[in-house]
Amino acid sequence: MKITISGKNIEVTAGLRSAVEDKLAKLEKYFTPDTACNVTLSVEKERQKMEVTIPMKGHIIRAEQQSDDMYVTIDLVVDIIEAQLKRYRKKLIDKQQNTESLRKEFVEEDIVDDEEIRIVRAKKFGMKPMFPEDACVQMELLGHNFFVFSNAETGEVNVVYKRKDRSYGLIEPEF
């Protein structure tokens, strides 16, 4: 894997870089050598945070974790990514997704599907056009973490969501 490490509000020391590379080496058994892996280390309010993004054709594997100790955070993120890969491997293969970033041995390994995804409830609702700010207010009134709406400015379906830092995000489709 080709690992790119960057830091926000933290100096990426040789020891930290070595720890990240050593722990991420555990994931090399799943990916081809030319797979890109982007790592961002940061410190926010004395919390050590690590984000790992591995872009694959058709999918993005991403994990984010924070704790009081960066070395603990690194372990947590690697465990999350490994669990994601094992959990969704069957789905990637079944849906005929492009698995060129994954090693052939991993793709062909026998699959034990212990966590089947089941949809247990479906909802239908009308979407009246509204502005993103109005959608945020509606989301707050409902007590949800996200809200799907028809954007009055663009006519497109958008999603507003509440971020961990209590700010808001907007997802707009790109075709």
FIKELO-149891 format. One record per residue (C-alpha): y, x, z; residue number from 1. Coordinates in Angstrom, 3 decimals, always signed. Each point is the difference from the previous one (the first is absolute). Example, Ala and Ser with C-alpha at 12.3 -4.5 7.8 and 13.67 -1.06 7.14 Angstrom:
residues 2
<nugu><Y>-4.500</Y><X>+12.300</X><Z>+7.800</Z><lopa>1</lopa></nugu>
<nugu><Y>+3.440</Y><X>+1.370</X><Z>-0.660</Z><lopa>2</lopa></nugu>
***
This chain:
residues 175
<nugu><Y>+0.000</Y><X>+0.000</X><Z>+0.000</Z><lopa>1</lopa></nugu>
<nugu><Y>+3.543</Y><X>+1.075</X><Z>-0.704</Z><lopa>2</lopa></nugu>
<nugu><Y>+1.846</Y><X>-0.500</X><Z>+3.267</Z><lopa>3</lopa></nugu>
<nugu><Y>+3.805</Y><X>-0.185</X><Z>+0.142</Z><lopa>4</lopa></nugu>
<nugu><Y>+1.449</Y><X>+0.108</X><Z>+3.526</Z><lopa>5</lopa></nugu>
<nugu><Y>+3.595</Y><X>-0.841</X><Z>+0.853</Z><lopa>6</lopa></nugu>
<nugu><Y>+1.862</Y><X>-0.547</X><Z>+3.258</Z><lopa>7</lopa></nugu>
<nugu><Y>+2.760</Y><X>-2.311</X><Z>+1.200</Z><lopa>8</lopa></nugu>
<nugu><Y>+1.787</Y><X>+1.083</X><Z>+3.165</Z><lopa>9</lopa></nugu>
<nugu><Y>-2.752</Y><X>+2.561</X><Z>+0.537</Z><lopa>10</lopa></nugu>
<nugu><Y>-0.645</Y><X>+3.512</X><Z>-1.223</Z><lopa>11</lopa></nugu>
<nugu><Y>-3.415</Y><X>+0.282</X><Z>-1.617</Z><lopa>12</lopa></nugu>
<nugu><Y>-1.233</Y><X>+3.186</X><Z>+1.641</Z><lopa>13</lopa></nugu>
<nugu><Y>-2.900</Y><X>+2.061</X><Z>-1.291</Z><lopa>14</lopa></nugu>
<nugu><Y>-2.155</Y><X>-1.241</X><Z>+2.881</Z><lopa>15</lopa></nugu>
<nugu><Y>+0.818</Y><X>-3.641</X><Z>-0.712</Z><lopa>16</lopa></nugu>
<nugu><Y>-0.570</Y><X>+0.485</X><Z>-3.730</Z><lopa>17</lopa></nugu>
<nugu><Y>-3.345</Y><X>+1.655</X><Z>+0.725</Z><lopa>18</lopa></nugu>
<nugu><Y>-1.056</Y><X>-2.838</X><Z>+2.341</Z><lopa>19</lopa></nugu>
<nugu><Y>+0.861</Y><X>-2.649</X><Z>-2.607</Z><lopa>20</lopa></nugu>
<nugu><Y>-1.811</Y><X>+1.845</X><Z>-2.786</Z><lopa>21</lopa></nugu>
<nugu><Y>-3.069</Y><X>+0.619</X><Z>+2.189</Z><lopa>22</lopa></nugu>
<nugu><Y>-0.266</Y><X>-3.647</X><Z>+1.041</Z><lopa>23</lopa></nugu>
<nugu><Y>+0.625</Y><X>-1.329</X><Z>-3.513</Z><lopa>24</lopa></nugu>
<nugu><Y>-2.723</Y><X>+2.340</X><Z>-1.275</Z><lopa>25</lopa></nugu>
<nugu><Y>-2.386</Y><X>-2.523</X><Z>+1.592</Z><lopa>26</lopa></nugu>
<nugu><Y>+1.044</Y><X>-2.436</X><Z>-2.760</Z><lopa>27</lopa></nugu>
<nugu><Y>-0.736</Y><X>+2.409</X><Z>-2.858</Z><lopa>28</lopa></nugu>
<nugu><Y>-3.596</Y><X>-1.252</X><Z>-0.121</Z><lopa>29</lopa></nugu>
<nugu><Y>+1.370</Y><X>-3.321</X><Z>-1.314</Z><lopa>30</lopa></nugu>
<nugu><Y>+2.581</Y><X>+1.182</X><Z>-2.543</Z><lopa>31</lopa></nugu>
<nugu><Y>+0.031</Y><X>+2.187</X><Z>-3.083</Z><lopa>32</lopa></nugu>
<nugu><Y>+1.841</Y><X>+3.338</X><Z>+0.333</Z><lopa>33</lopa></nugu>
<nugu><Y>+2.970</Y><X>-1.147</X><Z>-2.119</Z><lopa>34</lopa></nugu>
<nugu><Y>+0.762</Y><X>-3.065</X><Z>+2.160</Z><lopa>35</lopa></nugu>
<nugu><Y>+3.544</Y><X>+0.082</X><Z>+1.434</Z><lopa>36</lopa></nugu>
<nugu><Y>+0.563</Y><X>-0.593</X><Z>+3.704</Z><lopa>37</lopa></nugu>
<nugu><Y>+3.541</Y><X>-0.414</X><Z>+1.339</Z><lopa>38</lopa></nugu>
<nugu><Y>+0.552</Y><X>+0.558</X><Z>+3.725</Z><lopa>39</lopa></nugu>
<nugu><Y>+3.232</Y><X>-0.682</X><Z>+1.873</Z><lopa>40</lopa></nugu>
<nugu><Y>+0.357</Y><X>+1.110</X><Z>+3.595</Z><lopa>41</lopa></nugu>
<nugu><Y>+2.917</Y><X>-1.323</X><Z>+2.019</Z><lopa>42</lopa></nugu>
<nugu><Y>+1.379</Y><X>-0.377</X><Z>+3.492</Z><lopa>43</lopa></nugu>
<nugu><Y>+1.721</Y><X>-3.265</X><Z>+0.935</Z><lopa>44</lopa></nugu>
<nugu><Y>+1.109</Y><X>-0.676</X><Z>+3.559</Z><lopa>45</lopa></nugu>
<nugu><Y>-2.364</Y><X>+2.668</X><Z>+1.341</Z><lopa>46</lopa></nugu>
<nugu><Y>-2.970</Y><X>-1.597</X><Z>-1.810</Z><lopa>47</lopa></nugu>
<nugu><Y>-1.987</Y><X>+2.241</X><Z>-2.333</Z><lopa>48</lopa></nugu>
<nugu><Y>-0.680</Y><X>-1.847</X><Z>-3.260</Z><lopa>49</lopa></nugu>
<nugu><Y>-2.166</Y><X>+0.832</X><Z>-3.007</Z><lopa>50</lopa></nugu>
<nugu><Y>-0.238</Y><X>-1.836</X><Z>-3.308</Z><lopa>51</lopa></nugu>
<nugu><Y>-2.630</Y><X>+0.829</X><Z>-2.615</Z><lopa>52</lopa></nugu>
<nugu><Y>+0.075</Y><X>-1.471</X><Z>-3.505</Z><lopa>53</lopa></nugu>
<nugu><Y>-2.706</Y><X>+0.635</X><Z>-2.579</Z><lopa>54</lopa></nugu>
<nugu><Y>+0.868</Y><X>-1.593</X><Z>-3.350</Z><lopa>55</lopa></nugu>
<nugu><Y>-2.954</Y><X>-0.987</X><Z>-2.161</Z><lopa>56</lopa></nugu>
<nugu><Y>+0.045</Y><X>-1.845</X><Z>-3.269</Z><lopa>57</lopa></nugu>
<nugu><Y>+0.277</Y><X>-3.677</X><Z>+0.917</Z><lopa>58</lopa></nugu>
<nugu><Y>+0.164</Y><X>+0.589</X><Z>+3.774</Z><lopa>59</lopa></nugu>
<nugu><Y>+1.843</Y><X>+1.913</X><Z>+2.675</Z><lopa>60</lopa></nugu>
<nugu><Y>-1.789</Y><X>+1.147</X><Z>+3.113</Z><lopa>61</lopa></nugu>
<nugu><Y>+2.484</Y><X>+0.200</X><Z>+2.836</Z><lopa>62</lopa></nugu>
<nugu><Y>-0.094</Y><X>+0.492</X><Z>+3.740</Z><lopa>63</lopa></nugu>
<nugu><Y>+2.761</Y><X>+0.362</X><Z>+2.545</Z><lopa>64</lopa></nugu>
<nugu><Y>-0.382</Y><X>+0.746</X><Z>+3.687</Z><lopa>65</lopa></nugu>
<nugu><Y>+2.101</Y><X>+1.216</X><Z>+2.885</Z><lopa>66</lopa></nugu>
<nugu><Y>-0.592</Y><X>+1.317</X><Z>+3.498</Z><lopa>67</lopa></nugu>
<nugu><Y>+1.505</Y><X>+2.394</X><Z>+2.537</Z><lopa>68</lopa></nugu>
<nugu><Y>-1.891</Y><X>+2.972</X><Z>-1.477</Z><lopa>69</lopa></nugu>
<nugu><Y>+0.048</Y><X>+0.936</X><Z>-3.701</Z><lopa>70</lopa></nugu>
<nugu><Y>-3.511</Y><X>+1.462</X><Z>+0.152</Z><lopa>71</lopa></nugu>
<nugu><Y>-1.379</Y><X>-3.279</X><Z>+1.369</Z><lopa>72</lopa></nugu>
<nugu><Y>+1.920</Y><X>-1.858</X><Z>-2.709</Z><lopa>73</lopa></nugu>
<nugu><Y>-1.603</Y><X>+2.158</X><Z>-2.694</Z><lopa>74</lopa></nugu>
<nugu><Y>-3.488</Y><X>-0.855</X><Z>+1.286</Z><lopa>75</lopa></nugu>
<nugu><Y>+0.822</Y><X>-3.723</X><Z>+0.110</Z><lopa>76</lopa></nugu>
<nugu><Y>+1.288</Y><X>-0.081</X><Z>-3.582</Z><lopa>77</lopa></nugu>
<nugu><Y>-3.010</Y><X>+1.851</X><Z>-1.406</Z><lopa>78</lopa></nugu>
<nugu><Y>-2.361</Y><X>-2.405</X><Z>+1.790</Z><lopa>79</lopa></nugu>
<nugu><Y>+1.896</Y><X>-3.007</X><Z>-1.404</Z><lopa>80</lopa></nugu>
<nugu><Y>-0.154</Y><X>+1.279</X><Z>-3.585</Z><lopa>81</lopa></nugu>
<nugu><Y>-3.701</Y><X>+0.794</X><Z>+0.286</Z><lopa>82</lopa></nugu>
<nugu><Y>-0.695</Y><X>-3.499</X><Z>+1.329</Z><lopa>83</lopa></nugu>
<nugu><Y>+2.060</Y><X>-1.558</X><Z>-2.816</Z><lopa>84</lopa></nugu>
<nugu><Y>-1.925</Y><X>+1.918</X><Z>-2.633</Z><lopa>85</lopa></nugu>
<nugu><Y>-3.374</Y><X>-0.996</X><Z>+1.396</Z><lopa>86</lopa></nugu>
<nugu><Y>+1.059</Y><X>-3.626</X><Z>+0.451</Z><lopa>87</lopa></nugu>
<nugu><Y>+1.503</Y><X>-0.504</X><Z>-3.439</Z><lopa>88</lopa></nugu>
<nugu><Y>-2.263</Y><X>+2.198</X><Z>-2.122</Z><lopa>89</lopa></nugu>
<nugu><Y>-2.205</Y><X>-2.950</X><Z>-0.940</Z><lopa>90</lopa></nugu>
<nugu><Y>+3.054</Y><X>-2.045</X><Z>-0.972</Z><lopa>91</lopa></nugu>
<nugu><Y>+1.355</Y><X>+2.822</X><Z>-2.179</Z><lopa>92</lopa></nugu>
<nugu><Y>-3.300</Y><X>+0.340</X><Z>-1.831</Z><lopa>93</lopa></nugu>
<nugu><Y>-0.743</Y><X>-3.751</X><Z>-0.260</Z><lopa>94</lopa></nugu>
<nugu><Y>+3.382</Y><X>-0.753</X><Z>-1.523</Z><lopa>95</lopa></nugu>
<nugu><Y>-0.532</Y><X>+2.686</X><Z>-2.663</Z><lopa>96</lopa></nugu>
<nugu><Y>+3.021</Y><X>+1.870</X><Z>+1.307</Z><lopa>97</lopa></nugu>
<nugu><Y>+0.694</Y><X>+3.468</X><Z>-1.281</Z><lopa>98</lopa></nugu>
<nugu><Y>-1.766</Y><X>+2.325</X><Z>+2.428</Z><lopa>99</lopa></nugu>
<nugu><Y>+0.904</Y><X>+3.243</X><Z>-1.759</Z><lopa>100</lopa></nugu>
<nugu><Y>+1.670</Y><X>+1.354</X><Z>+3.163</Z><lopa>101</lopa></nugu>
<nugu><Y>-3.179</Y><X>-0.475</X><Z>+2.035</Z><lopa>102</lopa></nugu>
<nugu><Y>-2.936</Y><X>+2.399</X><Z>-0.010</Z><lopa>103</lopa></nugu>
<nugu><Y>-3.058</Y><X>-1.193</X><Z>-1.903</Z><lopa>104</lopa></nugu>
<nugu><Y>-2.245</Y><X>+0.514</X><Z>+3.053</Z><lopa>105</lopa></nugu>
<nugu><Y>+2.175</Y><X>-2.302</X><Z>+2.115</Z><lopa>106</lopa></nugu>
<nugu><Y>+0.128</Y><X>-2.735</X><Z>-2.643</Z><lopa>107</lopa></nugu>
<nugu><Y>-3.778</Y><X>+0.070</X><Z>-0.572</Z><lopa>108</lopa></nugu>
<nugu><Y>-0.944</Y><X>+0.153</X><Z>+3.691</Z><lopa>109</lopa></nugu>
<nugu><Y>-1.918</Y><X>-3.020</X><Z>+1.336</Z><lopa>110</lopa></nugu>
<nugu><Y>+2.392</Y><X>-2.598</X><Z>+1.294</Z><lopa>111</lopa></nugu>
<nugu><Y>-0.451</Y><X>-1.809</X><Z>+3.285</Z><lopa>112</lopa></nugu>
<nugu><Y>+2.362</Y><X>-2.974</X><Z>-0.054</Z><lopa>113</lopa></nugu>
<nugu><Y>+0.513</Y><X>-0.674</X><Z>+3.685</Z><lopa>114</lopa></nugu>
<nugu><Y>+3.539</Y><X>-1.319</X><Z>-0.336</Z><lopa>115</lopa></nugu>
<nugu><Y>+0.147</Y><X>-2.624</X><Z>-2.696</Z><lopa>116</lopa></nugu>
<nugu><Y>+3.453</Y><X>-1.379</X><Z>-0.688</Z><lopa>117</lopa></nugu>
<nugu><Y>+0.019</Y><X>-3.760</X><Z>+0.469</Z><lopa>118</lopa></nugu>
<nugu><Y>+2.909</Y><X>-2.322</X><Z>-0.598</Z><lopa>119</lopa></nugu>
<nugu><Y>-0.245</Y><X>-2.639</X><Z>+2.711</Z><lopa>120</lopa></nugu>
<nugu><Y>+3.159</Y><X>-1.961</X><Z>-0.712</Z><lopa>121</lopa></nugu>
<nugu><Y>+2.200</Y><X>-0.711</X><Z>-3.014</Z><lopa>122</lopa></nugu>
<nugu><Y>+3.482</Y><X>-1.488</X><Z>+0.036</Z><lopa>123</lopa></nugu>
<nugu><Y>+2.115</Y><X>-1.650</X><Z>-2.666</Z><lopa>124</lopa></nugu>
<nugu><Y>+3.712</Y><X>-0.438</X><Z>+0.408</Z><lopa>125</lopa></nugu>
<nugu><Y>+3.031</Y><X>-0.776</X><Z>-2.109</Z><lopa>126</lopa></nugu>
<nugu><Y>+2.469</Y><X>+2.793</X><Z>-0.656</Z><lopa>127</lopa></nugu>
<nugu><Y>+3.619</Y><X>-0.974</X><Z>-0.351</Z><lopa>128</lopa></nugu>
<nugu><Y>+2.300</Y><X>+2.674</X><Z>-1.396</Z><lopa>129</lopa></nugu>
<nugu><Y>+1.899</Y><X>+1.917</X><Z>+2.692</Z><lopa>130</lopa></nugu>
<nugu><Y>+1.783</Y><X>+3.276</X><Z>+0.516</Z><lopa>131</lopa></nugu>
<nugu><Y>-1.800</Y><X>+2.870</X><Z>+1.789</Z><lopa>132</lopa></nugu>
<nugu><Y>+2.263</Y><X>-0.317</X><Z>+3.049</Z><lopa>133</lopa></nugu>
<nugu><Y>-0.862</Y><X>-3.704</X><Z>+0.288</Z><lopa>134</lopa></nugu>
<nugu><Y>-3.692</Y><X>+0.869</X><Z>-0.308</Z><lopa>135</lopa></nugu>
<nugu><Y>+0.377</Y><X>+2.434</X><Z>+2.940</Z><lopa>136</lopa></nugu>
<nugu><Y>+1.544</Y><X>-2.761</X><Z>+2.096</Z><lopa>137</lopa></nugu>
<nugu><Y>-2.821</Y><X>-2.385</X><Z>-0.962</Z><lopa>138</lopa></nugu>
<nugu><Y>-2.586</Y><X>+2.666</X><Z>+0.862</Z><lopa>139</lopa></nugu>
<nugu><Y>+1.589</Y><X>+0.444</X><Z>+3.434</Z><lopa>140</lopa></nugu>
<nugu><Y>+0.063</Y><X>-3.758</X><Z>+0.586</Z><lopa>141</lopa></nugu>
<nugu><Y>-3.716</Y><X>-0.198</X><Z>-0.816</Z><lopa>142</lopa></nugu>
<nugu><Y>-0.805</Y><X>+3.002</X><Z>+2.188</Z><lopa>143</lopa></nugu>
<nugu><Y>-1.819</Y><X>+1.796</X><Z>-2.830</Z><lopa>144</lopa></nugu>
<nugu><Y>-0.002</Y><X>+3.667</X><Z>-1.003</Z><lopa>145</lopa></nugu>
<nugu><Y>+0.379</Y><X>-0.785</X><Z>-3.705</Z><lopa>146</lopa></nugu>
<nugu><Y>+1.204</Y><X>-2.849</X><Z>-2.203</Z><lopa>147</lopa></nugu>
<nugu><Y>-0.717</Y><X>-0.749</X><Z>-3.678</Z><lopa>148</lopa></nugu>
<nugu><Y>+2.828</Y><X>-1.661</X><Z>-1.913</Z><lopa>149</lopa></nugu>
<nugu><Y>+1.499</Y><X>-0.587</X><Z>-3.436</Z><lopa>150</lopa></nugu>
<nugu><Y>+3.071</Y><X>+2.220</X><Z>-0.373</Z><lopa>151</lopa></nugu>
<nugu><Y>+3.029</Y><X>-2.122</X><Z>-1.007</Z><lopa>152</lopa></nugu>
<nugu><Y>+1.589</Y><X>+2.989</X><Z>-1.770</Z><lopa>153</lopa></nugu>
<nugu><Y>-2.980</Y><X>+1.088</X><Z>-2.117</Z><lopa>154</lopa></nugu>
<nugu><Y>-2.344</Y><X>-3.001</X><Z>-0.045</Z><lopa>155</lopa></nugu>
<nugu><Y>-2.865</Y><X>+2.351</X><Z>+0.939</Z><lopa>156</lopa></nugu>
<nugu><Y>-2.388</Y><X>-0.365</X><Z>+2.919</Z><lopa>157</lopa></nugu>
<nugu><Y>+1.027</Y><X>+2.481</X><Z>+2.732</Z><lopa>158</lopa></nugu>
<nugu><Y>-1.150</Y><X>+0.848</X><Z>+3.502</Z><lopa>159</lopa></nugu>
<nugu><Y>+2.165</Y><X>+0.920</X><Z>+2.962</Z><lopa>160</lopa></nugu>
<nugu><Y>-1.651</Y><X>+1.665</X><Z>+2.979</Z><lopa>161</lopa></nugu>
<nugu><Y>+0.849</Y><X>+1.339</X><Z>+3.423</Z><lopa>162</lopa></nugu>
<nugu><Y>-0.433</Y><X>+3.754</X><Z>+0.389</Z><lopa>163</lopa></nugu>
<nugu><Y>-1.152</Y><X>+1.770</X><Z>+3.163</Z><lopa>164</lopa></nugu>
<nugu><Y>+3.578</Y><X>+1.031</X><Z>+0.768</Z><lopa>165</lopa></nugu>
<nugu><Y>+1.011</Y><X>-3.713</X><Z>-0.088</Z><lopa>166</lopa></nugu>
<nugu><Y>+1.911</Y><X>+0.412</X><Z>-3.299</Z><lopa>167</lopa></nugu>
<nugu><Y>-0.922</Y><X>-2.042</X><Z>-3.086</Z><lopa>168</lopa></nugu>
<nugu><Y>-1.629</Y><X>+0.955</X><Z>-3.277</Z><lopa>169</lopa></nugu>
<nugu><Y>-0.065</Y><X>-1.741</X><Z>-3.386</Z><lopa>170</lopa></nugu>
<nugu><Y>-2.831</Y><X>+0.191</X><Z>-2.510</Z><lopa>171</lopa></nugu>
<nugu><Y>+0.913</Y><X>-0.836</X><Z>-3.582</Z><lopa>172</lopa></nugu>
<nugu><Y>-2.542</Y><X>-0.145</X><Z>-2.851</Z><lopa>173</lopa></nugu>
<nugu><Y>+0.133</Y><X>+2.598</X><Z>-2.721</Z><lopa>174</lopa></nugu>
<nugu><Y>-1.552</Y><X>-0.947</X><Z>-3.310</Z><lopa>175</lopa></nugu>
***
